[in-house]
Amino acid sequence: MKKIFLFISLFSLSFINAQDITDAVRYSQQEILGTARFRGMSGAFGALGGDLSALQINPAGSAVFLSSSGSITLSSSNIQNDTNYFDGFSETSSSNFNFNQIGAVFVYNNQSESTILNKVSLGIAYDQTTDFAEELFAFGRSNNSIAEYFVGEAQGVPFSIVGPTTGNESIQDVYIDLGENSGNNGFRYQQAFLGNQSGIITADDPSDPDNVNYSSAVFTDINNPVNQDYYYESTGLNGKFTINGGAQINDRFYIGVNLNSHFINYDKVTRFDELNNNAGSVVNEIVFTNRLSTIGAGFSAQVGGILKVSHMLRLGASLESPTWYYIEEETTQRVTTDGVNGRINLDPNVINIFPEYQLRTPAKATGSIAVLFGKRGLISLDYSYKDYSSTEFDSDEGVNFSDINRQIENSLQGASTLRIGGELRNGNWSFRGGYSYEESPYENEFILGDRTGLSMGIGYNFGKVKFDVAYDYSEQERIEQFYPNTSFTNFATVENYRDNLTFTLSLNL
């Protein structure tokens, strides 16, 4: 199938229309999907170290290793979404297999008694930080038609721009031209064009080329709702590659630094179906499909320290800089309708390529405490804080993000995360458990609620080789707004449940 690549004006407000606070939060939240020992204790490793994934919380953790070590981690995850939409309830489950982590730490022990530097460490690691694989299905009967989306986008657009094609113009030609040559209105004009050409909306005065008022071709009221289905599927992940350096000083203090290279790979497909047999409706069926593909790369740095107060007590502190991302996006769209005027399949077969933009995610500070009971076990606690209202969009291409940045500042907040973990050892066996609580980044928790999680794990030490298994579970409520920042305000409420089974093989080098 032939594809035409479309470059929208660098100053297009359609680009802003393609972005919202949901995107800012999605790429700002990072959960280290690391080793089984790390996950078995809910990630409470800031004052412990000695684990490859612990480096991502506190870089000083590499200097805690007694000898050089490496590990590799795989996991299986299951995501369940229970969705309510008006009178409809659905349950959707999906499974995914992940390569979570691989890395190694190389330790050099200084045998000289004349130096305060007891140990130097160098770490190299890859960690997956977010798993985007998810499916969601919502259905119900609503008094608000998807046609309101197209009506809202079309209001104020001259009919001469979105009206019938003339001469040798094709749907594809006009769709491309609107995106390339409509300045700040490219994406909005495209939506108005799709709505008009598919018959979803009609001009109030089609004889007037300067008409700017439009109405829905779907009739609804409280006694005549429409049947609606919404399907959402996303794939991809966030990950980062880390180069770590650490040192042990005077046998009591550990320091470390990380340089992190991040990447984003995110794809989302949505399909909205609407059916009605209402008298007065010109259109009885609408199918609106959108696909979004996102790639990005970024950079961040971390510093941290661990203080061995006594044989039993350790304190840790770390600071992670903002991550500075460069992100690129592409979209495709298709609309199919059926009704009085027959079936219309409107597929421009065009890829909209938006200008590259920048995203700065919030910095994170973490404080940690751990109590060790010799070889019998330990208890550890981490507290982290991120101010999501400091998230910011920017562009080198002249795109103005002031409106969405203002929304972020007014809608997001500082959020705390608490992680508690413990480990009990019996000979070569280790038994672990943990609890995590992550506060919502939204001031309105109805949009995205707090997340809570539980974990457990077990491990066996064969000597040079260790094998660990962990199970963790989390739950969180949110709303799924189908088309944010548009006239179609419908949304579904979602209860999200995730559980993971993680396996790690570690080797002392």
Stockholm file with secondary structure:
# STOCKHOLM 1.0

chainA/1-509         MKKIFLFISLFSLSFINAQDITDAVRYSQQEILGTARFRGMSGAFGALGGDLSALQINPAGSAVFLSSSGSITLSSSNIQNDTNYFDGFSETSSSNFNFNQIGAVFVYNNQSESTILNKVSLGIAYDQTTDFAEELFAFGRSNNSIAEYFVGEAQGVPFSIVGPTTGNESIQDVYIDLGENSGNNGFRYQQAFLGNQSGIITADDPSDPDNVNYSSAVFTDINNPVNQDYYYESTGLNGKFTINGGAQINDRFYIGVNLNSHFINYDKVTRFDELNNNAGSVVNEIVFTNRLSTIGAGFSAQVGGILKVSHMLRLGASLESPTWYYIEEETTQRVTTDGVNGRINLDPNVINIFPEYQLRTPAKATGSIAVLFGKRGLISLDYSYKDYSSTEFDSDEGVNFSDINRQIENSLQGASTLRIGGELRNGNWSFRGGYSYEESPYENEFILGDRTGLSMGIGYNFGKVKFDVAYDYSEQERIEQFYPNTSFTNFATVENYRDNLTFTLSLNL
#=GR chainA/1-509 SS CCCEEEECCTTCHHHHHTCCHHHHHHHHCCCCCCCHHHHHTTTCCTTTCCSTGGGGTCGGGGGGCSSCEEEEEEEEEEEEEEEEETTEEEEEEEEEEEEEEEEEEEEEECCCTTCSEEEEEEEEEEEEEEECCEEEEEEEEESSCTHHHHHHHHTTCCHHHHSCCCTTCCHHHHHHHHHHHSGGGHHHHHHHHHHHHTTSEEESCTTCTTCCCEEESSCCBTTBCEEEEEEEEEEEEEEEEEEEEEEEETTTEEEEEEEEEEEEEEEEEEEEEEECCCTTCSEEEEEEEEEEEEEEEEEEEEEEEEEECSSSEEEEEEEECCCEEEEEEEEEEEEEEEETTCCEEECCCEEEECCCEEEECCCEEEEEEEEECTTSEEEEEEEEEEEGGGCEEECSSCCCCHHHHHHHHHHBCEEEEEEEEEEEEETTEEEEEEEEEECCSBSSTTTBCCEEEEEEEEEEECSSEEEEEEEEEEEEEEEEESSTTSSCCCEEEEEEEEEEEEEEEEEEC
#=GC SS_cons         CCCEEEECCTTCHHHHHTCCHHHHHHHHCCCCCCCHHHHHTTTCCTTTCCSTGGGGTCGGGGGGCSSCEEEEEEEEEEEEEEEEETTEEEEEEEEEEEEEEEEEEEEEECCCTTCSEEEEEEEEEEEEEEECCEEEEEEEEESSCTHHHHHHHHTTCCHHHHSCCCTTCCHHHHHHHHHHHSGGGHHHHHHHHHHHHTTSEEESCTTCTTCCCEEESSCCBTTBCEEEEEEEEEEEEEEEEEEEEEEEETTTEEEEEEEEEEEEEEEEEEEEEEECCCTTCSEEEEEEEEEEEEEEEEEEEEEEEEEECSSSEEEEEEEECCCEEEEEEEEEEEEEEEETTCCEEECCCEEEECCCEEEECCCEEEEEEEEECTTSEEEEEEEEEEEGGGCEEECSSCCCCHHHHHHHHHHBCEEEEEEEEEEEEETTEEEEEEEEEECCSBSSTTTBCCEEEEEEEEEEECSSEEEEEEEEEEEEEEEEESSTTSSCCCEEEEEEEEEEEEEEEEEEC
//
